[in-house]
């Protein structure tokens, strides 16, 4: 089943708890939380205190995407704040295998993210540490960007790499009702969508529109 993970980067931050509860009621599978440090990416967002504050507004898994460098010193803080999945960037981690093991030792699911220009070959030797692979289909740092079509081939290659391992393949960036079918056909199992969900008031319909059509 395709899972939908609305990114609260595009939510109304003045009503963040209410927004999280609203996407829960609308049928999301994960709550995707983009953490940016203004160093690894050119933007600043939220930290563990905010994650802790919104944790009580939903029982849905928190899918926390750390766009920070370094990430390893802060992994325990995000786990304690309520993250269920913690994803680090291959480009920002000199000791990726160790970070993934730390995440698992904290009792959380471990993910790795790849920027558009990064080859999937960098994760070949950590596949058995992974619960999730996140392919960035835009350059990270800002919401509302257009999907980069060239990432579809990377998604297909990673799907082949995964084989029969129980690893989720997530795609983030420019995912909407128009691009979702191609992303799913390439092998994605989790779709991150920010502006596609939070633009407008009918979150249930926009989340449903991202799922595959059934006959």
C-alpha positions as CSV (number, residue, x, y, z in Angstrom):
1,X,0.0,0.0,0.0
2,X,1.3,3.5,-0.8
3,X,1.7,5.6,2.2
4,X,1.2,9.4,2.3
5,X,3.4,11.6,4.5
6,X,2.3,15.2,4.4
7,X,5.2,17.6,5.1
8,X,4.3,20.1,7.8
9,X,6.9,22.5,6.3
10,X,3.9,23.7,4.3
11,X,1.5,23.8,7.2
12,X,0.3,26.9,9.1
13,X,3.0,27.2,11.8
14,X,0.7,29.4,13.9
15,X,-1.7,26.4,14.2
16,X,0.8,23.5,14.0
17,X,-0.8,21.2,16.5
18,X,-4.2,21.7,14.8
19,X,-2.7,21.1,11.4
20,X,-1.1,17.8,12.5
21,X,-4.5,16.7,14.0
22,X,-6.2,17.7,10.7
23,X,-3.9,15.6,8.5
24,X,-4.3,12.7,10.9
25,X,-8.1,12.9,10.6
26,X,-7.7,13.2,6.8
27,X,-6.0,9.8,6.6
28,X,-2.3,10.5,6.4
29,X,0.0,7.6,7.1
30,X,3.1,9.5,8.4
31,X,3.7,13.1,9.6
32,X,6.8,14.2,7.7
33,X,8.9,16.7,9.6
34,X,11.6,18.6,7.8
35,X,14.4,19.7,10.2
36,X,16.7,22.3,8.6
37,X,19.8,24.0,10.1
38,X,20.6,26.9,7.8
39,X,24.0,25.3,7.2
40,X,23.5,22.0,5.3
41,X,20.5,23.6,3.6
42,X,19.7,27.3,3.2
43,X,16.8,27.5,5.6
44,X,15.9,27.1,9.3
45,X,12.9,25.3,10.5
46,X,12.2,23.4,13.8
47,X,13.9,21.4,16.4
48,X,13.2,18.8,19.1
49,X,11.1,21.2,21.3
50,X,8.5,21.7,18.6
51,X,8.4,18.0,17.8
52,X,7.8,17.3,21.4
53,X,5.0,19.9,21.5
54,X,3.1,18.5,18.6
55,X,3.6,14.8,19.6
56,X,0.4,14.7,21.6
57,X,-1.7,15.8,18.6
58,X,-1.5,12.5,16.7
59,X,-0.6,8.8,17.1
60,X,0.7,8.7,13.5
61,X,4.4,7.9,13.1
62,X,6.6,11.0,13.0
63,X,8.9,10.7,10.0
64,X,11.7,13.1,10.9
65,X,14.0,14.2,8.0
66,X,17.2,15.7,9.4
67,X,18.7,18.1,6.9
68,X,21.4,19.1,9.4
69,X,25.2,18.7,9.5
70,X,26.3,17.1,11.8
71,X,23.3,15.0,12.7
72,X,24.9,12.3,14.9
73,X,25.2,14.5,18.1
74,X,21.5,15.2,18.0
75,X,19.9,11.8,17.2
76,X,19.0,11.0,20.8
77,X,17.3,14.4,21.2
78,X,15.0,13.7,18.2
79,X,14.3,10.2,19.4
80,X,13.3,11.5,22.8
81,X,11.2,14.2,21.3
82,X,9.0,11.6,19.6
83,X,10.5,10.7,16.2
84,X,9.6,7.2,15.0
85,X,11.7,7.3,11.8
86,X,14.9,9.4,11.8
87,X,16.5,10.0,8.4
88,X,20.0,11.4,7.9
89,X,21.6,12.7,4.7
90,X,24.4,10.6,3.2
91,X,26.1,13.9,2.1
92,X,26.2,15.3,5.6
93,X,27.4,12.2,7.5
94,X,31.1,11.1,7.4
95,X,30.2,8.0,9.5
96,X,26.8,7.0,8.0
97,X,27.0,3.3,9.1
98,X,27.5,4.5,12.7
99,X,24.7,7.0,12.6
100,X,22.3,4.4,11.3
101,X,23.3,2.0,14.1
102,X,22.8,4.7,16.7
103,X,19.3,5.4,15.4
104,X,18.4,1.7,15.6
105,X,20.0,1.4,19.1
106,X,17.6,4.3,20.1
107,X,14.7,2.0,19.1
108,X,13.8,4.1,16.1
109,X,13.7,3.2,12.4
110,X,16.7,4.4,10.4
111,X,16.6,6.2,7.1
112,X,19.0,7.7,4.7
113,X,18.3,10.6,2.2
114,X,20.0,11.3,-1.1
115,X,20.1,14.7,-2.8
116,X,19.4,14.9,-6.6
117,X,23.1,14.8,-7.6
118,X,24.0,12.0,-5.2
119,X,24.4,8.5,-6.6
120,X,22.6,5.6,-5.0
121,X,25.9,3.8,-4.9
122,X,26.8,5.6,-1.6
123,X,24.2,3.5,0.2
124,X,25.2,0.1,-1.3
125,X,27.1,-1.0,1.9
126,X,24.5,0.2,4.4
127,X,21.4,-1.4,2.9
128,X,21.1,-3.8,5.8
129,X,21.1,-1.0,8.3
130,X,18.1,0.7,6.6
131,X,14.4,0.8,7.2
132,X,13.8,3.7,4.7
133,X,15.5,5.4,1.7
134,X,14.4,8.9,0.9
135,X,15.1,10.2,-2.6
136,X,15.0,14.0,-2.9
137,X,13.3,14.9,-6.1
138,X,14.1,18.6,-5.6
139,X,17.2,20.3,-4.1
140,X,16.4,20.4,-0.3
141,X,15.9,23.6,1.6
142,X,12.5,25.0,0.4
143,X,9.0,23.8,-0.2
144,X,7.0,24.3,-3.3
145,X,9.7,23.3,-5.9
146,X,9.0,21.5,-9.1
147,X,9.7,17.8,-9.4
148,X,13.0,16.8,-11.1
149,X,12.1,14.2,-13.7
150,X,15.6,12.7,-13.9
151,X,15.1,11.3,-10.4
152,X,12.7,8.7,-11.7
153,X,15.5,6.6,-13.0
154,X,17.3,6.8,-9.6
155,X,14.1,5.6,-7.9
156,X,14.0,2.7,-10.3
157,X,17.6,1.8,-9.6
158,X,17.1,2.0,-5.9
159,X,14.0,-0.2,-6.1
160,X,16.2,-2.9,-7.8
161,X,18.9,-2.4,-5.1
162,X,16.3,-3.0,-2.3
163,X,15.2,-6.3,-3.8
164,X,13.2,-8.2,-1.2
165,X,14.5,-6.3,1.8
166,X,11.8,-4.7,4.0
167,X,13.0,-1.1,3.2
168,X,10.5,1.7,2.4
169,X,11.3,3.9,-0.6
170,X,10.2,7.4,0.0
171,X,10.2,10.4,-2.5
172,X,10.1,14.0,-1.4
173,X,9.9,17.1,-3.6
174,X,7.3,18.3,-6.1
175,X,5.0,15.3,-5.5
176,X,1.4,16.0,-6.4
177,X,-1.5,14.4,-8.1
178,X,0.1,14.8,-11.5
179,X,3.6,13.5,-10.6
180,X,2.6,10.8,-8.1
181,X,1.6,8.1,-10.7
182,X,5.1,8.2,-12.3
183,X,6.8,8.1,-8.9
184,X,4.7,5.1,-7.8
185,X,5.4,3.3,-11.1
186,X,9.1,3.8,-10.6
187,X,8.9,2.0,-7.2
188,X,8.2,4.5,-4.5
189,X,6.1,3.3,-1.5
190,X,6.0,6.5,0.5
191,X,5.1,9.9,-0.9
192,X,6.0,13.1,0.9
193,X,3.8,16.1,-0.1
194,X,3.8,19.5,1.4
195,X,2.2,22.2,-0.7
196,X,0.1,19.6,-2.6
197,X,-1.7,18.8,0.7
198,X,-1.7,22.0,2.6
199,X,-2.8,24.3,-0.3
200,X,-6.5,24.4,0.1
201,X,-8.8,23.3,3.0
202,X,-9.8,19.8,2.0
203,X,-6.9,17.7,3.2
204,X,-8.8,14.4,2.9
205,X,-9.4,14.9,-0.8
206,X,-5.8,16.0,-1.6
207,X,-4.3,13.0,0.3
208,X,-6.7,10.6,-1.4
209,X,-5.7,12.1,-4.8
210,X,-2.1,11.1,-4.3
211,X,-3.0,7.4,-3.8
212,X,-3.2,5.0,-6.8
213,X,-6.6,4.9,-8.5
214,X,-8.4,1.6,-8.1
215,X,-10.8,0.1,-10.6
